[in-house]
Amino acid sequence: MAFSARPWLLFGTLLLVSSGGCDDPREWRSRQRVRQLMKASPLRARAALQRVSDLGCYTLVDLEQAFHGAEQHARLRVLEAVEKMRCTSALPFVRFVARWDKH
């Protein structure tokens, strides 16, 4: 009886497809919290800011992306979140904003 690789190939493919849902939940949580921060009313902004800063430097990428398409008040919230996190990885972003953002 000859060995066939097809069943193993099918099994391997199914294993890879099923393991795709094992992403880090922090990614989803980070995106959601930054989105909430950007859309929060002034009364809810403090709580949203605290939730973003609780995740720490992990939210930095999402904050940077949100900053570039945001209105002035939301940009200030992003900068406040970066300041509150005290993340050294944010220094290039802060320098970029200080130099190039004219708002």
Disulfide bonds with the S-S distance in Angstrom:
Cys57-Cys87 1.84
